[in-house]
């Protein structure tokens, strides 16, 4: 069984090393919601920063095919909370 701490982004691919899916995975989202339980704006700011980092990493990995809009993946799920 994996721990929630294992669900951190594997850079530069921005996949979860525990699940193998695109990060943030469900476990990472739960961990982030717990960490920022009393600070919704802080969560959104943190996710926006991570989105920028992911965009830079993913563009370096594949410059001819930069990532599509990452907003839904990184910030969109948290805005609905």
Wavefront OBJ file of the C-alpha trace (Angstrom):
o trace
v 0.000 0.000 0.000
v 1.271 3.466 -0.816
v 1.266 6.414 1.543
v -0.221 9.768 0.594
v 3.300 11.222 0.688
v 4.244 8.880 -2.178
v 1.845 10.703 -4.493
v 4.091 13.656 -5.312
v 4.830 14.695 -8.890
v 7.664 12.947 -10.663
v 9.395 15.679 -12.578
v 9.774 16.473 -15.401
v 6.957 14.178 -16.569
v 4.471 15.342 -13.928
v 3.147 11.841 -13.364
v 2.493 10.256 -10.009
v 5.245 7.734 -9.225
v 2.859 5.727 -7.026
v -0.110 5.547 -9.464
v 1.559 6.246 -12.787
v -1.211 8.659 -13.806
v -1.042 12.365 -14.529
v -0.389 14.412 -11.421
v -2.243 15.553 -9.379
v -3.780 12.133 -8.869
v -6.730 11.567 -6.522
v -4.461 10.800 -3.569
v -2.447 13.984 -4.174
v -5.650 16.014 -4.337
v -6.753 14.597 -0.981
v -3.373 15.406 0.554
v -3.496 18.966 -0.808
v -7.060 19.501 0.406
v -5.990 18.402 3.880
v -2.886 20.581 3.881
v -4.806 23.668 2.742
v -8.032 22.864 4.610
v -8.361 26.386 6.018
v -6.720 28.240 3.127
v -8.573 27.870 -0.178
v -6.865 30.878 -1.785
v -3.499 29.493 -0.689
v -4.321 26.159 -2.333
v -5.222 27.879 -5.598
v -2.031 29.960 -5.521
v 0.061 26.852 -4.795
v -1.585 24.922 -7.637
v -1.136 27.837 -10.052
v 2.589 27.890 -9.241
v 2.847 24.139 -9.798
v 0.969 24.533 -13.087
v 3.571 27.041 -14.277
v 6.396 24.693 -13.286
v 4.702 21.776 -15.044
v 4.188 23.811 -18.204
v 7.886 24.708 -18.277
v 9.021 21.116 -17.624
v 6.630 19.593 -20.152
v 7.589 22.148 -22.807
v 11.273 21.303 -22.295
v 10.467 17.601 -22.663
v 8.603 18.115 -25.922
v 9.238 21.567 -27.401
v 7.455 20.755 -30.662
v 4.262 19.863 -28.799
v 3.871 22.091 -25.716
v 1.206 21.037 -23.211
v -2.372 22.041 -23.816
v -4.173 24.124 -21.240
v -3.171 22.691 -17.874
v -5.602 24.841 -15.875
v -8.293 22.170 -15.537
v -5.746 19.585 -14.458
v -4.013 21.749 -11.862
v -6.457 24.402 -10.679
v -9.900 23.561 -12.056
v -10.628 20.721 -9.641
v -9.817 22.920 -6.632
v -11.958 25.860 -7.780
v -15.017 23.627 -7.560
v -14.450 23.164 -3.823
l 1 2 3 4 5 6 7 8 9 10 11 12 13 14 15 16 17 18 19 20 21 22 23 24 25 26 27 28 29 30 31 32 33 34 35 36 37 38 39 40 41 42 43 44 45 46 47 48 49 50 51 52 53 54 55 56 57 58 59 60 61 62 63 64 65 66 67 68 69 70 71 72 73 74 75 76 77 78 79 80 81
